[in-house]
Amino acid sequence: MTIKTTATKYLPAMLAFAFVLAGSWILLPSEEDTADAEARIDVVVLTRELPEGASAAEVRDASTIRSLPPEAASVGAFDSLDDITDGVLAVAHVAGQQLTDYSFARNRVAAVGPEFVVTSVRLSAQNWSGALRISGDVVDVYALTATGATLVSPDAVVLDSPALDDLQPSAEAVITIAIRHDTLSEVLFAAQKEQLWLVGK
């Protein structure tokens, strides 16, 4: 048998083996792909939007783990659901947002800021309900006197109030607000005189 005949006889098998070998090499992950996969890290993200003040239990129920490239992870990002301990969300978070060391505060007052204190005041519905309905929880607190309206506490945060849908126009209600510490005396004095109004921003 000549060399030419031998080569012709075994050529299909040789080609088939070469194709299998090449295909296997293509399917093998490259060192770069393997390194990329190993470099991904776990982060904790929210599955739905949560408001400022949401409890740690609410946050845990709305959280999941995702693997991301290191450069996509936020500074201080949580990598385990066990990182969610006590406290409340310091700011509102949206779906897909990572949870970090800066996501939580000790309580709702701490979430507002260290310069704030909390007090409760009794107000007629007309003095506060419109501001909350239109502008939300952040309001300015004014004292209305015979000489006019005076701003006594800017950027106050309403922490607790009756449901607006159930409110009667003439009803009075106790409103819990976070105000700056240096405005506390003026706010309490105006509240005692029944002069307070919450004004939307």
C-alpha atoms as an extended CHARMM CRD file, in Angstrom:
* protein
*
       201  EXT
         1         1  MET       CA              0.0000000000        0.0000000000        0.0000000000  PROA      1               0.0000000000
         2         2  THR       CA              1.4360000000        3.3160000000       -1.0540000000  PROA      2               0.0000000000
         3         3  ILE       CA              1.7740000000        6.3360000000        1.2270000000  PROA      3               0.0000000000
         4         4  LYS       CA             -0.8070000000        8.1670000000       -0.8750000000  PROA      4               0.0000000000
         5         5  THR       CA             -3.2960000000        5.3300000000       -0.5080000000  PROA      5               0.0000000000
         6         6  THR       CA             -2.6970000000        5.1370000000        3.2320000000  PROA      6               0.0000000000
         7         7  ALA       CA             -3.1980000000        8.8800000000        3.6780000000  PROA      7               0.0000000000
         8         8  THR       CA             -6.3880000000        8.7840000000        1.6150000000  PROA      8               0.0000000000
         9         9  LYS       CA             -7.7000000000        5.8840000000        3.6850000000  PROA      9               0.0000000000
        10        10  TYR       CA             -7.1490000000        7.5280000000        7.0640000000  PROA      10              0.0000000000
        11        11  LEU       CA             -7.7530000000       11.1740000000        6.0950000000  PROA      11              0.0000000000
        12        12  PRO       CA            -11.4770000000       11.2880000000        7.0790000000  PROA      12              0.0000000000
        13        13  ALA       CA            -10.7180000000        9.8460000000       10.5070000000  PROA      13              0.0000000000
        14        14  MET       CA             -7.8580000000       12.2700000000       11.0120000000  PROA      14              0.0000000000
        15        15  LEU       CA            -10.0400000000       15.2320000000       10.0190000000  PROA      15              0.0000000000
        16        16  ALA       CA            -12.8290000000       14.0980000000       12.3330000000  PROA      16              0.0000000000
        17        17  PHE       CA            -10.3890000000       13.8190000000       15.2400000000  PROA      17              0.0000000000
        18        18  ALA       CA             -9.0140000000       17.2790000000       14.4690000000  PROA      18              0.0000000000
        19        19  PHE       CA            -12.5050000000       18.7990000000       14.4690000000  PROA      19              0.0000000000
        20        20  VAL       CA            -13.3790000000       17.1360000000       17.7850000000  PROA      20              0.0000000000
        21        21  LEU       CA            -10.1370000000       18.3490000000       19.3100000000  PROA      21              0.0000000000
        22        22  ALA       CA            -10.6910000000       21.8930000000       18.0580000000  PROA      22              0.0000000000
        23        23  GLY       CA            -14.2900000000       21.9040000000       19.2930000000  PROA      23              0.0000000000
        24        24  SER       CA            -13.2460000000       20.7180000000       22.7230000000  PROA      24              0.0000000000
        25        25  TRP       CA            -10.6260000000       23.4520000000       22.9180000000  PROA      25              0.0000000000
        26        26  ILE       CA            -13.1990000000       26.1130000000       22.0030000000  PROA      26              0.0000000000
        27        27  LEU       CA            -15.6040000000       24.8890000000       24.6990000000  PROA      27              0.0000000000
        28        28  LEU       CA            -12.9830000000       25.0340000000       27.4080000000  PROA      28              0.0000000000
        29        29  PRO       CA            -13.1740000000       28.3010000000       29.3980000000  PROA      29              0.0000000000
        30        30  SER       CA            -10.2540000000       30.5880000000       28.8980000000  PROA      30              0.0000000000
        31        31  GLU       CA             -8.1400000000       31.7040000000       31.8200000000  PROA      31              0.0000000000
        32        32  GLU       CA             -9.6330000000       35.1600000000       31.4050000000  PROA      32              0.0000000000
        33        33  ASP       CA            -13.2130000000       33.8320000000       31.5660000000  PROA      33              0.0000000000
        34        34  THR       CA            -12.3880000000       31.7470000000       34.6230000000  PROA      34              0.0000000000
        35        35  ALA       CA            -10.7880000000       34.7220000000       36.3330000000  PROA      35              0.0000000000
        36        36  ASP       CA            -13.8370000000       36.8890000000       35.5740000000  PROA      36              0.0000000000
        37        37  ALA       CA            -16.1730000000       34.2910000000       37.0800000000  PROA      37              0.0000000000
        38        38  GLU       CA            -14.0340000000       33.9210000000       40.1820000000  PROA      38              0.0000000000
        39        39  ALA       CA            -13.7950000000       37.7030000000       40.5970000000  PROA      39              0.0000000000
        40        40  ARG       CA            -17.5500000000       38.2610000000       40.9480000000  PROA      40              0.0000000000
        41        41  ILE       CA            -18.7110000000       39.0660000000       44.4680000000  PROA      41              0.0000000000
        42        42  ASP       CA            -22.0390000000       38.7810000000       46.2570000000  PROA      42              0.0000000000
        43        43  VAL       CA            -24.0210000000       41.8940000000       47.1740000000  PROA      43              0.0000000000
        44        44  VAL       CA            -27.4160000000       42.3680000000       48.8270000000  PROA      44              0.0000000000
        45        45  VAL       CA            -29.9850000000       44.2340000000       46.7360000000  PROA      45              0.0000000000
        46        46  LEU       CA            -33.6480000000       45.1090000000       47.1760000000  PROA      46              0.0000000000
        47        47  THR       CA            -36.2970000000       43.3580000000       45.1110000000  PROA      47              0.0000000000
        48        48  ARG       CA            -38.7790000000       46.1980000000       45.5220000000  PROA      48              0.0000000000
        49        49  GLU       CA            -38.8930000000       49.8600000000       46.5040000000  PROA      49              0.0000000000
        50        50  LEU       CA            -38.8810000000       50.6420000000       50.2250000000  PROA      50              0.0000000000
        51        51  PRO       CA            -39.4230000000       53.9900000000       51.9300000000  PROA      51              0.0000000000
        52        52  GLU       CA            -37.2290000000       55.7770000000       54.4230000000  PROA      52              0.0000000000
        53        53  GLY       CA            -37.8740000000       54.3500000000       57.8840000000  PROA      53              0.0000000000
        54        54  ALA       CA            -38.6100000000       50.7800000000       56.7120000000  PROA      54              0.0000000000
        55        55  SER       CA            -37.7200000000       48.3160000000       59.4710000000  PROA      55              0.0000000000
        56        56  ALA       CA            -34.8940000000       45.7930000000       59.2950000000  PROA      56              0.0000000000
        57        57  ALA       CA            -37.4700000000       42.9840000000       59.0650000000  PROA      57              0.0000000000
        58        58  GLU       CA            -39.1400000000       44.6450000000       56.0710000000  PROA      58              0.0000000000
        59        59  VAL       CA            -35.7670000000       45.1160000000       54.4170000000  PROA      59              0.0000000000
        60        60  ARG       CA            -34.8020000000       41.4570000000       54.9180000000  PROA      60              0.0000000000
        61        61  ASP       CA            -38.0990000000       40.3160000000       53.3700000000  PROA      61              0.0000000000
        62        62  ALA       CA            -37.4240000000       42.4960000000       50.3200000000  PROA      62              0.0000000000
        63        63  SER       CA            -33.7560000000       41.5580000000       49.8040000000  PROA      63              0.0000000000
        64        64  THR       CA            -31.8650000000       39.0260000000       47.7180000000  PROA      64              0.0000000000
        65        65  ILE       CA            -28.2580000000       38.1810000000       46.8030000000  PROA      65              0.0000000000
        66        66  ARG       CA            -26.7260000000       39.0210000000       43.4170000000  PROA      66              0.0000000000
        67        67  SER       CA            -23.2330000000       38.3790000000       42.0480000000  PROA      67              0.0000000000
        68        68  LEU       CA            -21.5630000000       41.3810000000       40.4570000000  PROA      68              0.0000000000
        69        69  PRO       CA            -18.1120000000       42.3330000000       39.1620000000  PROA      69              0.0000000000
        70        70  PRO       CA            -16.1290000000       44.0250000000       41.9470000000  PROA      70              0.0000000000
        71        71  GLU       CA            -16.1810000000       47.3720000000       40.1710000000  PROA      71              0.0000000000
        72        72  ALA       CA            -20.0100000000       47.3580000000       40.2240000000  PROA      72              0.0000000000
        73        73  ALA       CA            -20.2450000000       46.9020000000       43.9980000000  PROA      73              0.0000000000
        74        74  SER       CA            -20.8970000000       49.9960000000       46.1160000000  PROA      74              0.0000000000
        75        75  VAL       CA            -18.5300000000       50.9710000000       48.9020000000  PROA      75              0.0000000000
        76        76  GLY       CA            -19.5630000000       49.1440000000       52.0710000000  PROA      76              0.0000000000
        77        77  ALA       CA            -22.0170000000       46.8810000000       50.2210000000  PROA      77              0.0000000000
        78        78  PHE       CA            -23.5310000000       44.0520000000       52.2700000000  PROA      78              0.0000000000
        79        79  ASP       CA            -22.6190000000       40.5630000000       51.0360000000  PROA      79              0.0000000000
        80        80  SER       CA            -25.0050000000       38.5740000000       53.2290000000  PROA      80              0.0000000000
        81        81  LEU       CA            -28.5620000000       38.8980000000       54.4950000000  PROA      81              0.0000000000
        82        82  ASP       CA            -27.0880000000       38.4610000000       57.9710000000  PROA      82              0.0000000000
        83        83  ASP       CA            -25.6150000000       41.9560000000       57.6000000000  PROA      83              0.0000000000
        84        84  ILE       CA            -29.1480000000       43.3550000000       57.9280000000  PROA      84              0.0000000000
        85        85  THR       CA            -29.5130000000       43.7200000000       61.6850000000  PROA      85              0.0000000000
        86        86  ASP       CA            -31.4330000000       46.3250000000       63.6810000000  PROA      86              0.0000000000
        87        87  GLY       CA            -32.4100000000       49.8260000000       62.6690000000  PROA      87              0.0000000000
        88        88  VAL       CA            -34.3500000000       51.4300000000       59.8420000000  PROA      88              0.0000000000
        89        89  LEU       CA            -33.6060000000       52.5710000000       56.3170000000  PROA      89              0.0000000000
        90        90  ALA       CA            -31.9710000000       55.9710000000       56.5300000000  PROA      90              0.0000000000
        91        91  VAL       CA            -33.1990000000       56.9290000000       53.0400000000  PROA      91              0.0000000000
        92        92  ALA       CA            -35.6700000000       55.4780000000       50.5560000000  PROA      92              0.0000000000
        93        93  HSD       CA            -34.2690000000       52.7240000000       48.3090000000  PROA      93              0.0000000000
        94        94  VAL       CA            -35.4570000000       51.5690000000       44.8780000000  PROA      94              0.0000000000
        95        95  ALA       CA            -35.6660000000       48.0420000000       43.4800000000  PROA      95              0.0000000000
        96        96  GLY       CA            -32.2130000000       46.7600000000       42.5340000000  PROA      96              0.0000000000
        97        97  GLN       CA            -30.3710000000       49.1820000000       44.8170000000  PROA      97              0.0000000000
        98        98  GLN       CA            -27.5450000000       47.7370000000       46.8970000000  PROA      98              0.0000000000
        99        99  LEU       CA            -27.6660000000       47.8260000000       50.6790000000  PROA      99              0.0000000000
       100       100  THR       CA            -24.5890000000       49.2970000000       52.3350000000  PROA      100             0.0000000000
       101       101  ASP       CA            -23.3030000000       50.4210000000       55.7180000000  PROA      101             0.0000000000
       102       102  TYR       CA            -24.8480000000       53.8000000000       54.9490000000  PROA      102             0.0000000000
       103       103  SER       CA            -28.3360000000       52.4160000000       54.2660000000  PROA      103             0.0000000000
       104       104  PHE       CA            -29.3190000000       52.0900000000       57.9150000000  PROA      104             0.0000000000
       105       105  ALA       CA            -29.7930000000       54.3300000000       60.9160000000  PROA      105             0.0000000000
       106       106  ARG       CA            -30.4930000000       53.4850000000       64.5600000000  PROA      106             0.0000000000
       107       107  ASN       CA            -34.0960000000       54.7340000000       64.3490000000  PROA      107             0.0000000000
       108       108  ARG       CA            -36.2660000000       57.1140000000       62.3630000000  PROA      108             0.0000000000
       109       109  VAL       CA            -35.0070000000       60.1600000000       64.2390000000  PROA      109             0.0000000000
       110       110  ALA       CA            -31.3740000000       59.2180000000       63.6040000000  PROA      110             0.0000000000
       111       111  ALA       CA            -32.3010000000       58.6650000000       59.9700000000  PROA      111             0.0000000000
       112       112  VAL       CA            -33.4800000000       62.2610000000       59.7030000000  PROA      112             0.0000000000
       113       113  GLY       CA            -30.2250000000       63.5950000000       61.1310000000  PROA      113             0.0000000000
       114       114  PRO       CA            -28.3210000000       64.0920000000       64.4000000000  PROA      114             0.0000000000
       115       115  GLU       CA            -29.4110000000       67.7270000000       64.6690000000  PROA      115             0.0000000000
       116       116  PHE       CA            -33.1000000000       66.7730000000       64.9420000000  PROA      116             0.0000000000
       117       117  VAL       CA            -35.2900000000       66.0240000000       67.9600000000  PROA      117             0.0000000000
       118       118  VAL       CA            -38.8370000000       64.6830000000       68.0540000000  PROA      118             0.0000000000
       119       119  THR       CA            -41.9340000000       66.2280000000       69.5470000000  PROA      119             0.0000000000
       120       120  SER       CA            -45.6900000000       65.9230000000       69.1660000000  PROA      120             0.0000000000
       121       121  VAL       CA            -48.1350000000       68.7700000000       68.6720000000  PROA      121             0.0000000000
       122       122  ARG       CA            -51.9160000000       68.9370000000       68.4990000000  PROA      122             0.0000000000
       123       123  LEU       CA            -53.1770000000       70.6470000000       65.3590000000  PROA      123             0.0000000000
       124       124  SER       CA            -56.4600000000       71.2110000000       63.5750000000  PROA      124             0.0000000000
       125       125  ALA       CA            -56.7380000000       69.3590000000       60.2920000000  PROA      125             0.0000000000
       126       126  GLN       CA            -56.5690000000       72.5510000000       58.2310000000  PROA      126             0.0000000000
       127       127  ASN       CA            -53.2240000000       73.4320000000       59.8520000000  PROA      127             0.0000000000
       128       128  TRP       CA            -51.3410000000       70.3940000000       58.5380000000  PROA      128             0.0000000000
       129       129  SER       CA            -53.2690000000       68.0400000000       56.2600000000  PROA      129             0.0000000000
       130       130  GLY       CA            -52.9730000000       70.0390000000       53.0360000000  PROA      130             0.0000000000
       131       131  ALA       CA            -49.2020000000       70.3320000000       53.3690000000  PROA      131             0.0000000000
       132       132  LEU       CA            -48.7870000000       66.5820000000       53.7580000000  PROA      132             0.0000000000
       133       133  ARG       CA            -51.2350000000       65.7050000000       51.0090000000  PROA      133             0.0000000000
       134       134  ILE       CA            -49.5270000000       67.9140000000       48.4250000000  PROA      134             0.0000000000
       135       135  SER       CA            -45.8910000000       68.1260000000       49.4960000000  PROA      135             0.0000000000
       136       136  GLY       CA            -45.1750000000       64.9620000000       51.4600000000  PROA      136             0.0000000000
       137       137  ASP       CA            -43.4510000000       64.5300000000       54.8160000000  PROA      137             0.0000000000
       138       138  VAL       CA            -40.9430000000       67.4120000000       54.6570000000  PROA      138             0.0000000000
       139       139  VAL       CA            -42.5630000000       70.7020000000       55.6240000000  PROA      139             0.0000000000
       140       140  ASP       CA            -41.8100000000       74.1230000000       57.0710000000  PROA      140             0.0000000000
       141       141  VAL       CA            -43.3110000000       74.9760000000       60.4700000000  PROA      141             0.0000000000
       142       142  TYR       CA            -44.7640000000       78.4740000000       60.8340000000  PROA      142             0.0000000000
       143       143  ALA       CA            -46.2170000000       80.3780000000       63.7760000000  PROA      143             0.0000000000
       144       144  LEU       CA            -49.2230000000       82.5130000000       62.7930000000  PROA      144             0.0000000000
       145       145  THR       CA            -49.6370000000       85.5270000000       65.0610000000  PROA      145             0.0000000000
       146       146  ALA       CA            -51.4430000000       88.8550000000       64.8880000000  PROA      146             0.0000000000
       147       147  THR       CA            -48.4200000000       90.3410000000       63.1380000000  PROA      147             0.0000000000
       148       148  GLY       CA            -48.1590000000       87.6600000000       60.4670000000  PROA      148             0.0000000000
       149       149  ALA       CA            -46.5920000000       84.2700000000       59.7730000000  PROA      149             0.0000000000
       150       150  THR       CA            -43.0860000000       83.5540000000       61.0610000000  PROA      150             0.0000000000
       151       151  LEU       CA            -40.9670000000       80.5760000000       60.0100000000  PROA      151             0.0000000000
       152       152  VAL       CA            -39.9410000000       78.8400000000       63.2310000000  PROA      152             0.0000000000
       153       153  SER       CA            -38.5810000000       75.4950000000       61.9800000000  PROA      153             0.0000000000
       154       154  PRO       CA            -37.6160000000       74.8300000000       58.3500000000  PROA      154             0.0000000000
       155       155  ASP       CA            -37.3650000000       71.3370000000       56.8530000000  PROA      155             0.0000000000
       156       156  ALA       CA            -39.2640000000       69.5600000000       59.6060000000  PROA      156             0.0000000000
       157       157  VAL       CA            -40.1400000000       65.9200000000       58.9710000000  PROA      157             0.0000000000
       158       158  VAL       CA            -43.5620000000       64.4920000000       59.8400000000  PROA      158             0.0000000000
       159       159  LEU       CA            -42.9320000000       61.0650000000       61.3570000000  PROA      159             0.0000000000
       160       160  ASP       CA            -46.4710000000       60.1220000000       62.3280000000  PROA      160             0.0000000000
       161       161  SER       CA            -49.9470000000       61.4660000000       61.5870000000  PROA      161             0.0000000000
       162       162  PRO       CA            -53.5010000000       60.1750000000       61.1030000000  PROA      162             0.0000000000
       163       163  ALA       CA            -54.4680000000       58.7440000000       57.7390000000  PROA      163             0.0000000000
       164       164  LEU       CA            -55.5180000000       61.5950000000       55.4680000000  PROA      164             0.0000000000
       165       165  ASP       CA            -58.3980000000       59.6570000000       53.9140000000  PROA      165             0.0000000000
       166       166  ASP       CA            -60.1010000000       59.2650000000       57.2940000000  PROA      166             0.0000000000
       167       167  LEU       CA            -59.6030000000       62.8450000000       58.4020000000  PROA      167             0.0000000000
       168       168  GLN       CA            -62.5350000000       65.1360000000       59.1880000000  PROA      168             0.0000000000
       169       169  PRO       CA            -62.0210000000       68.8370000000       58.2490000000  PROA      169             0.0000000000
       170       170  SER       CA            -62.6930000000       70.1110000000       61.7680000000  PROA      170             0.0000000000
       171       171  ALA       CA            -60.8610000000       67.3350000000       63.5980000000  PROA      171             0.0000000000
       172       172  GLU       CA            -57.8280000000       67.8510000000       65.7670000000  PROA      172             0.0000000000
       173       173  ALA       CA            -54.9760000000       65.3540000000       65.7430000000  PROA      173             0.0000000000
       174       174  VAL       CA            -51.6350000000       64.7350000000       67.3550000000  PROA      174             0.0000000000
       175       175  ILE       CA            -48.8050000000       65.0370000000       64.8130000000  PROA      175             0.0000000000
       176       176  THR       CA            -45.3010000000       63.7580000000       65.5560000000  PROA      176             0.0000000000
       177       177  ILE       CA            -42.5800000000       65.7990000000       63.8860000000  PROA      177             0.0000000000
       178       178  ALA       CA            -38.7950000000       65.8760000000       63.8260000000  PROA      178             0.0000000000
       179       179  ILE       CA            -37.5170000000       69.4380000000       64.1110000000  PROA      179             0.0000000000
       180       180  ARG       CA            -34.0830000000       70.9690000000       64.4710000000  PROA      180             0.0000000000
       181       181  HSD       CA            -32.9720000000       71.0910000000       68.0790000000  PROA      181             0.0000000000
       182       182  ASP       CA            -32.3610000000       74.8320000000       68.0740000000  PROA      182             0.0000000000
       183       183  THR       CA            -35.9890000000       75.5130000000       67.0620000000  PROA      183             0.0000000000
       184       184  LEU       CA            -37.6140000000       73.3600000000       69.7590000000  PROA      184             0.0000000000
       185       185  SER       CA            -38.4400000000       76.2260000000       72.1550000000  PROA      185             0.0000000000
       186       186  GLU       CA            -40.1260000000       78.3090000000       69.4670000000  PROA      186             0.0000000000
       187       187  VAL       CA            -42.1290000000       75.3550000000       68.1790000000  PROA      187             0.0000000000
       188       188  LEU       CA            -43.3560000000       74.3630000000       71.6420000000  PROA      188             0.0000000000
       189       189  PHE       CA            -44.2460000000       77.9530000000       72.5150000000  PROA      189             0.0000000000
       190       190  ALA       CA            -46.2410000000       78.3720000000       69.2850000000  PROA      190             0.0000000000
       191       191  ALA       CA            -47.9260000000       75.0000000000       69.8280000000  PROA      191             0.0000000000
       192       192  GLN       CA            -48.9890000000       76.0260000000       73.3110000000  PROA      192             0.0000000000
       193       193  LYS       CA            -50.4970000000       79.1960000000       71.8280000000  PROA      193             0.0000000000
       194       194  GLU       CA            -52.1930000000       77.1350000000       69.0700000000  PROA      194             0.0000000000
       195       195  GLN       CA            -50.3250000000       79.1390000000       66.4250000000  PROA      195             0.0000000000
       196       196  LEU       CA            -48.5990000000       76.3540000000       64.4590000000  PROA      196             0.0000000000
       197       197  TRP       CA            -49.1190000000       75.6840000000       60.7600000000  PROA      197             0.0000000000
       198       198  LEU       CA            -47.3160000000       73.1420000000       58.6180000000  PROA      198             0.0000000000
       199       199  VAL       CA            -46.5690000000       74.5120000000       55.1680000000  PROA      199             0.0000000000
       200       200  GLY       CA            -45.6080000000       72.4200000000       52.1450000000  PROA      200             0.0000000000
       201       201  LYS       CA            -42.4200000000       73.0730000000       50.2280000000  PROA      201             0.0000000000
